[in-house]
Amino acid sequence: MNVYLILLFCIMVTILAFLYIIHKKIPKSQIKTLFVIILFLLLDLCLFVFLGGILSEPLSIPTIYFDYFSYIGACFIPVVVYFISLVFDNTKLEFKVRYLLLFIIPVLSLLILWTNDYHHLFYEKYSIYLNDSIKGAFMPVYLIYTYALFGISLLKLLYSSIRNAGFFSKQSILFLVGTILPIAINLLGTFSIIPMTIYVTPISFAFGILFYALAIFKFDFLKVTPIALQRIVDRISDGYLVVDEKNIIIDFNKTFLKMFNTNENYIRNQNFLELIDKHKLFETDFSNVKACIEKAITSEDTFLFEKKLESQEKYFHIEINSIRNKDTYLGTLILFKDTTQHMQDMQTIQNNQNMLMERERLASLGQLIGGIAHNLKTPIMSIAGAAEGLTDLATEYEKSVGDPEVTVEDHHEIAHDMKDWIEKIRSYTEYMSDVITAVKGQAVTMSDEQAVSFTLDELVKRVNILMRHELKNALVDLNIQMKAEPDTILKGNINSLVQVINNMISNAIQAYNGKPGNEINLILEPSGKNIIISVQDFANGLPDSVKAKLFKEMITTKGKNGTGLGLFMSYSTIRAHFNGNVTFETEKGKGTIFHISLPV
């Protein structure tokens, strides 16, 4: 008997310590309040059983009178446990009138117990030894209600915990043991299966509450309600898994199940790495993902991957992080973000951009073809004229053969005229060769990124050849101001740079809206370690709506006649392929100047 009393005393001290820790450490919440109430009820149960054990005999007070007070805890503990299960499942409990019905049996049990001397409905015969007690007619009602409420509470707690962390999680096991232990012990004593005293009930309840306390303090259940957290993560758009150090899946959300069209029974407590190998939804190379899951146990780095599941035509962004509490490894978090729609949108944008680029390229080719027709027509006609002149000279020379009147000087004169015509043909063919070379360079695909060295003189020569026709048709003069050394060497794709400059000159021509007699300046000048190539017009300048968006998106001032791709792609080309920059200055009514800065 003394052992039971000492144990009860130790339990009461432990309960008071728990109450102090909870008051100081745990933030206010419904589940905290309920847990404090259940500790006070348990303290009441232990205290009056303890007092009955030490005071009943010395004071000659029947032990049942102490039970009148200890049963306050015994009657209401099941009700509070049931409320804890409701809060744990729903995060926050809203009071409902029907909850008052739960108190009817406990209150009625206390009233019948307190008046037991008059009707003996609770006990016909009372003894501290449960085998010797004779239960009254109301006792089965009390017992059935108590154990039924405990059973319902246990099922709700287990369901909520299993749904959150799995059947074999530490949380679920603690709830299971903490509820079954006192119920089982009391059932054994109640039905006289093993001999027990009334001291066993508060002790068994105390140990049951101890398991609850371990779950609460060990896993912070009073700080963050798991079901509330689970409901939040079930609603996020990213799927996730949590695996332990053995790669066993211990947690996941509904989004993950929907992503891979699977169910929780299939993956719960499964080895994730083995699941990757055998699950048909993971038909892709996950070897690097497996390696990083292993590394995450000892690393705090974040590992990122992009994966495509061929079987479902789905794209995923996968992120792997370790979960740590200070330096203690708790698990590995694997996030799955479905990027399928994003990839499809990017592909659509890419296709549209390719179409716009092709349209722009074809428009440029149209201009090139027009320039070819014009630039080659004149030298071809000149060559034809030169050939006619050579024919006449050849005929004249043939007739002079054997003519005594034709002197040596005459032969030299004919030869001199023929050389003149040949020289003209040579210059025309060189010009045609330059035109063809320039056109060939500009007609290559935009994917041609061959980098070569070229001089400013070569650059200007190509620009002049290719833009001559468009400038002549618009009656606009191009003033080339070479302020840098003509033999200054630049490195890159000369064809791309020519296209950028030509695009800016074309924009400058169009800025005059067809008005003849204007001019455009093409200025090449050194600036430190850079060469600045500027294209300047003297038109109306750019509107404010265009200035803010220039180079940031495809914007045009040409309405239906423009795509806005020219300057957008020009800026991208200079930045990406020449490591340069494009800036501009504009003033309303005075014109615009674009500056291309290129490192030498």
C-alpha positions as CSV (number, residue, x, y, z in Angstrom):
1,M,0.0,0.0,0.0
2,N,2.8,2.4,0.9
3,V,4.3,1.9,-2.6
4,Y,1.0,3.0,-4.2
5,L,0.9,6.1,-2.0
6,I,4.5,7.0,-2.8
7,L,3.8,6.5,-6.5
8,L,0.7,8.7,-6.3
9,F,2.7,11.4,-4.5
10,C,5.3,11.4,-7.2
11,I,2.6,11.5,-9.9
12,M,1.0,14.6,-8.2
13,V,4.4,16.4,-8.1
14,T,4.9,15.5,-11.8
15,I,1.5,16.9,-12.7
16,L,2.3,20.2,-10.9
17,A,5.6,20.4,-12.8
18,F,3.7,19.8,-16.1
19,L,1.2,22.5,-15.2
20,Y,4.1,24.9,-14.5
21,I,5.9,24.1,-17.8
22,I,2.8,24.4,-19.9
23,H,1.9,27.8,-18.3
24,K,5.4,29.1,-19.0
25,K,6.3,27.5,-22.3
26,I,3.2,26.8,-24.3
27,P,1.3,29.6,-26.1
28,K,-2.4,29.9,-25.4
29,S,-4.7,27.7,-27.4
30,Q,-7.8,25.5,-27.1
31,I,-5.8,22.3,-26.9
32,K,-3.5,23.8,-24.2
33,T,-6.6,24.8,-22.2
34,L,-8.1,21.3,-22.4
35,F,-4.8,19.7,-21.5
36,V,-4.5,21.9,-18.4
37,I,-8.1,20.9,-17.5
38,I,-7.3,17.2,-17.8
39,L,-4.2,17.6,-15.7
40,F,-6.3,19.3,-12.9
41,L,-8.9,16.5,-13.1
42,L,-6.1,13.9,-12.9
43,L,-4.6,15.8,-10.0
44,D,-8.0,15.7,-8.3
45,L,-8.3,12.0,-8.9
46,C,-4.8,11.3,-7.5
47,L,-5.1,13.7,-4.6
48,F,-8.3,12.4,-3.1
49,V,-7.3,8.7,-3.6
50,F,-4.0,9.6,-1.9
51,L,-5.8,11.4,1.0
52,G,-8.1,8.5,1.4
53,G,-5.2,6.2,1.7
54,I,-3.5,8.2,4.4
55,L,-6.4,9.8,6.3
56,S,-9.3,7.3,6.1
57,E,-8.1,5.0,8.9
58,P,-6.6,7.6,11.3
59,L,-9.7,9.8,11.1
60,S,-12.1,6.9,10.9
61,I,-13.7,8.3,7.6
62,P,-15.0,5.8,5.1
63,T,-12.8,5.7,2.0
64,I,-15.9,6.1,-0.2
65,Y,-16.3,9.7,1.0
66,F,-12.9,10.6,-0.4
67,D,-14.1,8.9,-3.7
68,Y,-16.9,11.4,-3.8
69,F,-14.3,14.0,-4.7
70,S,-11.9,11.7,-6.7
71,Y,-14.7,10.7,-9.0
72,I,-15.0,14.3,-10.2
73,G,-11.8,13.7,-12.1
74,A,-12.7,10.1,-13.1
75,C,-16.1,11.2,-14.5
76,F,-15.0,14.2,-16.5
77,I,-11.6,13.0,-17.8
78,P,-13.3,11.0,-20.7
79,V,-15.3,14.0,-21.7
80,V,-12.1,16.2,-21.8
81,V,-10.2,13.6,-23.8
82,Y,-13.1,13.5,-26.3
83,F,-12.9,17.3,-26.7
84,I,-9.1,17.0,-27.2
85,S,-9.7,14.6,-30.0
86,L,-12.2,17.1,-31.6
87,V,-9.7,20.0,-31.4
88,F,-6.9,17.9,-32.7
89,D,-9.0,16.9,-35.7
90,N,-10.5,20.3,-36.4
91,T,-7.8,22.7,-35.1
92,K,-10.4,24.9,-33.4
93,L,-13.6,23.9,-31.7
94,E,-16.7,26.0,-31.9
95,F,-19.0,25.5,-29.0
96,K,-22.3,23.8,-29.8
97,V,-25.3,23.3,-27.5
98,R,-25.3,19.6,-28.2
99,Y,-21.9,19.2,-26.5
100,L,-23.7,19.8,-23.2
101,L,-25.3,16.4,-23.6
102,L,-21.8,14.9,-23.0
103,F,-22.0,16.1,-19.4
104,I,-25.3,14.5,-18.5
105,I,-23.9,11.0,-17.6
106,P,-20.9,12.4,-15.7
107,V,-23.0,14.8,-13.6
108,L,-25.7,12.2,-13.0
109,S,-23.0,9.7,-12.0
110,L,-21.6,12.1,-9.4
111,L,-25.1,12.9,-8.0
112,I,-25.9,9.1,-7.7
113,L,-22.5,8.5,-6.1
114,W,-22.9,11.3,-3.6
115,T,-26.4,9.9,-2.6
116,N,-25.3,6.3,-2.7
117,D,-26.0,5.8,1.0
118,Y,-29.8,6.2,0.2
119,H,-30.2,4.0,-2.8
120,H,-27.0,2.1,-3.5
121,L,-27.3,2.5,-7.2
122,F,-23.6,3.1,-7.7
123,Y,-22.2,0.7,-5.1
124,E,-24.2,-1.9,-3.3
125,K,-21.0,-2.7,-1.4
126,Y,-17.9,-0.5,-1.6
127,S,-14.3,-1.7,-1.1
128,I,-10.9,-0.4,-2.0
129,Y,-10.4,-3.8,-3.5
130,L,-12.2,-3.9,-6.8
131,N,-12.9,-7.7,-6.6
132,D,-14.7,-7.2,-3.3
133,S,-16.9,-4.3,-4.5
134,I,-20.5,-5.0,-5.5
135,K,-21.7,-2.7,-8.3
136,G,-25.1,-1.0,-8.2
137,A,-27.6,-0.8,-11.0
138,F,-26.3,2.5,-12.4
139,M,-22.6,1.4,-12.4
140,P,-22.9,-0.4,-15.9
141,V,-24.3,2.8,-17.4
142,Y,-21.3,4.8,-16.1
143,L,-18.8,2.2,-17.2
144,I,-20.3,1.8,-20.7
145,Y,-20.4,5.6,-21.2
146,T,-16.8,6.1,-19.9
147,Y,-15.3,3.3,-22.0
148,A,-17.4,4.2,-25.1
149,L,-16.2,7.8,-24.9
150,F,-12.6,6.7,-24.4
151,G,-13.0,4.4,-27.4
152,I,-14.5,7.1,-29.7
153,S,-11.8,9.5,-28.6
154,L,-9.1,7.0,-29.3
155,L,-10.4,6.3,-32.8
156,K,-10.6,10.0,-33.6
157,L,-7.1,10.7,-32.4
158,L,-5.7,7.7,-34.3
159,Y,-7.5,8.6,-37.5
160,S,-6.3,12.2,-37.3
161,S,-2.7,11.2,-36.4
162,I,-2.6,8.4,-39.0
163,R,-3.9,10.7,-41.7
164,N,-1.2,13.2,-40.8
165,A,1.8,11.0,-40.0
166,G,1.0,7.3,-40.6
167,F,-0.1,4.4,-38.4
168,F,3.4,3.5,-37.3
169,S,4.5,7.1,-36.5
170,K,5.7,7.9,-33.0
171,Q,2.7,10.3,-32.6
172,S,0.1,7.6,-33.3
173,I,1.8,5.0,-31.2
174,L,1.9,7.4,-28.2
175,F,-1.8,8.2,-28.6
176,L,-2.6,4.5,-28.9
177,V,-0.7,3.5,-25.8
178,G,-1.8,6.5,-23.8
179,T,-5.4,5.7,-24.3
180,I,-5.4,1.9,-24.3
181,L,-3.2,1.6,-21.1
182,P,-5.7,3.0,-18.6
183,I,-8.7,1.5,-20.3
184,A,-7.2,-2.0,-20.4
185,I,-6.0,-1.9,-16.8
186,N,-9.4,-0.6,-15.5
187,L,-11.3,-3.2,-17.6
188,L,-9.2,-5.9,-16.1
189,G,-9.9,-4.6,-12.6
190,T,-13.6,-3.8,-13.2
191,F,-14.5,-7.3,-14.4
192,S,-12.4,-8.9,-11.6
193,I,-10.0,-10.5,-14.1
194,I,-7.0,-9.6,-11.9
195,P,-7.1,-8.3,-8.3
196,M,-6.7,-4.5,-8.1
197,T,-7.2,-1.7,-5.7
198,I,-8.7,1.8,-6.3
199,Y,-5.1,3.1,-6.4
200,V,-4.5,1.5,-9.8
201,T,-7.1,3.7,-11.6
202,P,-5.4,7.1,-11.0
203,I,-2.0,5.6,-11.5
204,S,-3.0,4.1,-14.9
205,F,-4.7,7.3,-16.0
206,A,-1.6,9.2,-14.9
207,F,0.7,7.0,-17.1
208,G,-1.8,7.4,-20.0
209,I,-1.7,11.2,-19.7
210,L,2.1,10.9,-19.5
211,F,2.2,9.4,-23.0
212,Y,-0.1,12.2,-24.2
213,A,2.4,14.7,-22.6
214,L,5.3,13.0,-24.4
215,A,3.5,13.4,-27.7
216,I,2.7,17.0,-26.9
217,F,6.1,18.1,-25.7
218,K,8.2,15.9,-27.9
219,F,6.4,16.7,-31.1
220,D,5.1,20.2,-30.2
221,F,1.5,19.2,-30.7
222,L,0.4,22.2,-28.6
223,K,2.5,24.6,-30.6
224,V,1.4,23.6,-34.1
225,T,-1.7,21.5,-34.5
226,P,-0.8,18.9,-37.1
227,I,-4.2,18.7,-38.7
228,A,-4.3,22.4,-39.3
229,L,-0.9,22.2,-41.0
230,Q,-1.9,19.2,-43.0
231,R,-5.0,21.0,-44.3
232,I,-2.8,23.9,-45.4
233,V,-0.3,21.8,-47.2
234,D,-3.1,19.8,-48.9
235,R,-4.2,23.0,-50.5
236,I,-0.9,24.2,-51.9
237,S,-0.2,23.7,-55.6
238,D,3.1,21.9,-55.0
239,G,3.3,18.2,-54.1
240,Y,5.7,17.1,-51.5
241,L,7.1,14.0,-49.7
242,V,9.0,13.7,-46.5
243,V,11.4,10.8,-46.1
244,D,13.4,9.7,-43.1
245,E,17.1,8.7,-42.9
246,K,16.1,5.3,-44.3
247,N,14.2,6.9,-47.2
248,I,10.9,5.7,-45.8
249,I,8.0,8.0,-46.8
250,I,6.6,9.5,-43.5
251,D,4.6,12.4,-44.9
252,F,3.1,13.8,-48.1
253,N,0.2,16.0,-49.2
254,K,-2.9,15.3,-51.3
255,T,-1.4,17.4,-54.2
256,F,1.4,14.8,-54.6
257,L,-1.2,12.0,-54.7
258,K,-3.1,13.8,-57.4
259,M,0.0,14.6,-59.4
260,F,1.0,11.0,-59.7
261,N,-2.5,9.5,-59.6
262,T,-1.7,7.3,-56.6
263,N,-3.2,6.7,-53.2
264,E,-1.8,7.0,-49.7
265,N,-2.0,3.3,-48.9
266,Y,0.4,2.5,-51.8
267,I,3.1,4.9,-50.7
268,R,2.7,5.3,-47.0
269,N,5.8,3.8,-45.2
270,Q,7.3,2.7,-48.5
271,N,10.9,3.2,-49.4
272,F,10.9,6.1,-51.8
273,L,14.0,5.0,-53.7
274,E,12.5,1.5,-54.2
275,L,9.3,3.2,-55.3
276,I,11.1,5.2,-57.9
277,D,12.5,1.9,-59.3
278,K,9.2,0.1,-59.6
279,H,6.5,2.7,-59.9
280,K,5.4,3.3,-63.5
281,L,4.8,7.0,-62.9
282,F,8.6,7.6,-62.5
283,E,9.6,6.4,-65.9
284,T,12.6,8.7,-66.2
285,D,16.2,8.8,-65.1
286,F,16.1,9.6,-61.3
287,S,19.7,8.5,-60.6
288,N,20.9,12.0,-59.7
289,V,17.7,12.6,-57.6
290,K,18.5,9.4,-55.6
291,A,22.1,10.6,-55.1
292,C,21.0,14.0,-53.8
293,I,18.4,12.4,-51.4
294,E,21.3,10.5,-49.9
295,K,23.5,13.6,-49.7
296,A,20.7,15.7,-48.1
297,I,21.1,13.6,-44.9
298,T,24.5,15.2,-44.2
299,S,24.1,18.4,-46.2
300,E,22.2,21.7,-45.9
301,D,22.4,22.4,-49.6
302,T,19.3,22.7,-51.8
303,F,19.3,20.4,-54.8
304,L,17.3,21.4,-57.9
305,F,16.2,19.4,-61.0
306,E,14.0,19.6,-64.0
307,K,12.5,16.3,-65.0
308,K,10.1,15.2,-67.8
309,L,7.9,12.1,-67.3
310,E,7.7,10.7,-70.8
311,S,4.7,8.5,-70.0
312,Q,2.5,11.4,-69.0
313,E,4.1,14.2,-71.0
314,K,4.6,16.1,-67.7
315,Y,7.4,18.4,-66.6
316,F,8.4,18.8,-63.0
317,H,10.7,21.1,-61.0
318,I,12.1,19.0,-58.2
319,E,13.7,20.6,-55.0
320,I,15.4,18.5,-52.3
321,N,16.1,19.9,-48.8
322,S,17.0,18.4,-45.5
323,I,14.7,19.2,-42.5
324,R,16.8,20.0,-39.4
325,N,16.2,21.1,-35.9
326,K,19.4,23.0,-35.1
327,D,22.0,20.3,-36.1
328,T,19.7,17.3,-35.8
329,Y,18.5,15.7,-39.0
330,L,14.7,15.1,-39.0
331,G,14.0,14.1,-42.5
332,T,14.3,15.1,-46.2
333,L,11.7,17.3,-48.0
334,I,11.2,16.6,-51.7
335,L,9.1,19.2,-53.5
336,F,7.4,18.5,-56.8
337,K,6.3,21.6,-58.8
338,D,4.3,20.7,-61.9
339,T,5.7,23.0,-64.7
340,T,3.9,21.3,-67.6
341,Q,1.7,24.3,-68.3
342,H,4.6,26.7,-67.9
343,M,6.7,24.6,-70.4
344,Q,3.8,24.5,-72.8
345,D,3.4,28.3,-72.6
346,M,7.1,28.8,-73.1
347,Q,6.9,26.6,-76.2
348,T,4.0,28.6,-77.5
349,I,5.9,31.8,-76.9
350,Q,9.0,30.3,-78.6
351,N,6.9,29.3,-81.6
352,N,5.3,32.7,-81.8
353,Q,8.7,34.4,-81.5
354,N,10.2,32.1,-84.2
355,M,7.3,33.1,-86.4
356,L,7.9,36.8,-85.7
357,M,11.6,36.4,-86.3
358,E,10.9,34.6,-89.6
359,R,8.6,37.3,-90.6
360,E,11.2,39.9,-89.8
361,R,13.8,37.9,-91.6
362,L,11.7,37.5,-94.7
363,A,10.9,41.3,-94.6
364,S,14.7,41.9,-94.5
365,L,15.3,39.4,-97.3
366,G,12.6,41.3,-99.3
367,Q,14.6,44.5,-98.9
368,L,17.8,42.7,-99.7
369,I,16.3,41.3,-102.9
370,G,15.1,44.7,-103.9
371,G,18.6,46.0,-103.2
372,I,20.1,43.3,-105.2
373,A,17.9,44.0,-108.2
374,H,18.9,47.7,-108.0
375,N,22.5,47.3,-107.1
376,L,23.3,44.7,-109.7
377,K,21.2,46.2,-112.5
378,T,23.5,49.2,-113.1
379,P,26.8,47.2,-113.2
380,I,25.3,44.5,-115.4
381,M,24.1,47.2,-117.9
382,S,27.5,48.8,-117.7
383,I,29.3,45.5,-118.3
384,A,26.9,44.9,-121.2
385,G,27.9,48.3,-122.6
386,A,31.6,47.6,-122.1
387,A,31.2,44.3,-123.9
388,E,29.6,46.1,-126.8
389,G,32.5,48.6,-126.8
390,L,35.0,45.8,-126.8
391,T,33.2,44.1,-129.7
392,D,33.4,47.3,-131.7
393,L,37.1,47.6,-130.9
394,A,37.7,44.0,-131.8
395,T,35.9,44.5,-135.2
396,E,37.9,47.7,-135.8
397,Y,41.2,45.9,-134.9
398,E,40.3,43.0,-137.2
399,K,39.8,45.3,-140.2
400,S,43.0,47.1,-139.5
401,V,45.0,44.0,-139.9
402,G,47.1,44.3,-143.1
403,D,45.9,47.9,-143.7
404,P,49.0,49.9,-144.6
405,E,47.3,53.1,-143.5
406,V,47.0,51.9,-139.9
407,T,50.1,52.9,-138.0
408,V,51.6,51.4,-134.9
409,E,50.3,54.3,-132.9
410,D,46.7,53.3,-134.1
411,H,47.3,49.8,-132.8
412,H,48.4,51.1,-129.5
413,E,45.4,53.4,-129.3
414,I,43.0,50.5,-130.0
415,A,44.7,48.4,-127.3
416,H,44.5,51.3,-124.8
417,D,40.8,51.7,-125.4
418,M,40.3,47.9,-125.0
419,K,42.2,48.0,-121.6
420,D,39.9,50.9,-120.5
421,W,36.8,48.8,-121.1
422,I,38.4,45.8,-119.4
423,E,39.2,47.9,-116.4
424,K,35.7,49.1,-116.2
425,I,34.4,45.5,-116.4
426,R,36.8,44.5,-113.6
427,S,35.5,47.3,-111.3
428,Y,31.9,46.4,-112.0
429,T,32.5,42.8,-111.3
430,E,34.3,43.7,-108.0
431,Y,31.4,45.8,-107.0
432,M,29.0,42.9,-107.9
433,S,31.1,40.5,-105.9
434,D,30.9,42.9,-102.8
435,V,27.2,43.1,-103.2
436,I,26.8,39.3,-103.4
437,T,29.1,38.8,-100.4
438,A,27.2,41.3,-98.3
439,V,23.8,39.8,-99.3
440,K,25.0,36.3,-98.8
441,G,26.1,37.2,-95.2
442,Q,22.8,38.8,-94.4
443,A,20.7,35.9,-95.9
444,V,22.1,33.3,-93.5
445,T,19.8,32.0,-90.8
446,M,19.7,33.8,-87.4
447,S,21.2,30.8,-85.8
448,D,24.5,31.4,-87.5
449,E,26.8,32.7,-84.7
450,Q,30.2,32.3,-86.3
451,A,32.5,34.9,-84.7
452,V,35.2,36.4,-87.0
453,S,37.4,39.4,-86.9
454,F,36.5,42.4,-89.1
455,T,37.4,46.1,-89.5
456,L,35.2,49.1,-89.2
457,D,35.9,49.8,-92.8
458,E,34.5,46.4,-93.8
459,L,31.5,47.0,-91.6
460,V,30.7,50.4,-93.2
461,K,31.3,49.1,-96.7
462,R,28.6,46.3,-96.2
463,V,26.1,48.7,-94.6
464,N,26.6,51.2,-97.4
465,I,26.1,48.5,-100.1
466,L,23.0,47.0,-98.5
467,M,21.3,50.2,-97.6
468,R,22.0,52.1,-100.8
469,H,18.9,51.1,-102.6
470,E,16.5,51.9,-99.6
471,L,18.2,55.2,-99.0
472,K,18.0,56.2,-102.7
473,N,14.3,55.3,-102.9
474,A,13.5,57.3,-99.8
475,L,15.6,60.3,-101.1
476,V,17.6,60.2,-97.8
477,D,21.3,60.8,-97.6
478,L,23.5,58.7,-95.3
479,N,26.4,60.7,-93.9
480,I,29.2,58.4,-92.7
481,Q,31.4,60.0,-90.1
482,M,34.4,57.8,-89.4
483,K,36.0,59.3,-86.3
484,A,37.8,56.1,-85.4
485,E,40.6,54.4,-87.3
486,P,39.1,52.5,-90.2
487,D,41.3,49.5,-89.6
488,T,40.0,49.1,-86.0
489,I,39.3,45.4,-85.5
490,L,36.1,44.1,-83.9
491,K,35.3,40.5,-83.2
492,G,31.9,38.8,-83.6
493,N,29.4,37.9,-86.2
494,I,29.7,40.8,-88.7
495,N,26.4,39.7,-90.5
496,S,24.4,40.1,-87.2
497,L,26.0,43.5,-86.5
498,V,25.2,44.7,-90.1
499,Q,21.6,43.6,-89.6
500,V,21.4,45.6,-86.4
501,I,22.8,48.8,-87.9
502,N,20.6,48.3,-91.1
503,N,17.5,47.9,-88.9
504,M,18.3,51.2,-87.1
505,I,18.9,53.0,-90.4
506,S,15.6,51.6,-91.8
507,N,13.8,52.8,-88.6
508,A,15.4,56.3,-89.1
509,I,14.3,56.4,-92.7
510,Q,10.7,55.5,-91.7
511,A,10.8,58.1,-89.0
512,Y,10.7,60.8,-91.7
513,N,7.4,59.4,-92.9
514,G,8.4,59.5,-96.6
515,K,9.5,63.2,-96.6
516,P,12.5,63.5,-99.0
517,G,15.6,65.6,-98.7
518,N,16.5,64.4,-95.2
519,E,19.7,62.9,-93.9
520,I,20.9,60.2,-91.4
521,N,24.3,60.2,-89.6
522,L,26.2,57.0,-89.1
523,I,28.9,57.9,-86.6
524,L,31.8,55.6,-85.6
525,E,34.0,57.0,-82.8
526,P,36.3,55.6,-80.0
527,S,35.3,55.8,-76.4
528,G,37.9,54.4,-74.0
529,K,38.1,50.7,-74.7
530,N,34.9,50.7,-76.7
531,I,33.8,51.7,-80.2
532,I,30.5,53.7,-80.3
533,I,28.4,53.3,-83.5
534,S,25.6,55.8,-83.6
535,V,22.7,56.1,-85.9
536,Q,21.1,59.6,-85.8
537,D,18.0,61.0,-87.4
538,F,16.4,64.4,-87.2
539,A,12.7,63.4,-87.2
540,N,10.1,63.9,-84.5
541,G,11.6,61.7,-81.7
542,L,10.0,58.9,-79.8
543,P,6.8,59.2,-77.9
544,D,6.9,58.7,-74.1
545,S,4.8,55.5,-74.3
546,V,7.5,53.9,-76.5
547,K,10.5,55.2,-74.5
548,A,9.5,53.4,-71.3
549,K,9.2,50.0,-73.1
550,L,12.0,50.2,-75.6
551,F,14.3,47.1,-75.4
552,K,12.1,45.6,-72.7
553,E,9.4,44.2,-75.0
554,M,8.5,44.1,-78.6
555,I,7.0,47.5,-79.2
556,T,6.5,49.4,-82.5
557,T,5.4,52.8,-83.7
558,K,4.5,51.4,-87.1
559,G,1.1,50.0,-86.2
560,K,0.1,47.1,-88.3
561,N,3.2,47.5,-90.4
562,G,5.6,46.6,-87.6
563,T,6.2,43.8,-85.1
564,G,8.6,45.6,-82.7
565,L,10.9,42.6,-83.1
566,G,13.7,44.6,-84.8
567,L,14.9,46.7,-81.9
568,F,14.1,44.1,-79.4
569,M,16.2,41.5,-81.2
570,S,18.9,44.1,-82.0
571,Y,19.3,44.8,-78.2
572,S,19.4,41.1,-77.5
573,T,22.0,40.5,-80.2
574,I,24.3,43.2,-79.0
575,R,24.0,42.1,-75.3
576,A,24.3,38.4,-75.9
577,H,26.8,38.1,-78.8
578,F,29.0,41.2,-78.6
579,N,28.9,41.8,-74.8
580,G,27.9,45.4,-75.7
581,N,25.0,47.7,-75.0
582,V,22.5,49.8,-76.8
583,T,21.3,53.1,-75.5
584,F,19.3,56.0,-77.0
585,E,18.6,59.7,-76.7
586,T,15.5,61.3,-78.1
587,E,13.9,64.7,-78.0
588,K,10.5,65.6,-79.3
589,G,10.7,67.5,-82.6
590,K,14.5,67.1,-82.8
591,G,15.1,63.5,-83.5
592,T,16.6,60.3,-82.0
593,I,20.1,58.8,-81.8
594,F,20.9,55.2,-81.0
595,H,24.3,54.3,-79.6
596,I,25.8,50.8,-80.0
597,S,28.7,50.3,-77.6
598,L,31.1,47.5,-78.5
599,P,34.3,46.4,-76.7
600,V,37.4,46.5,-78.9
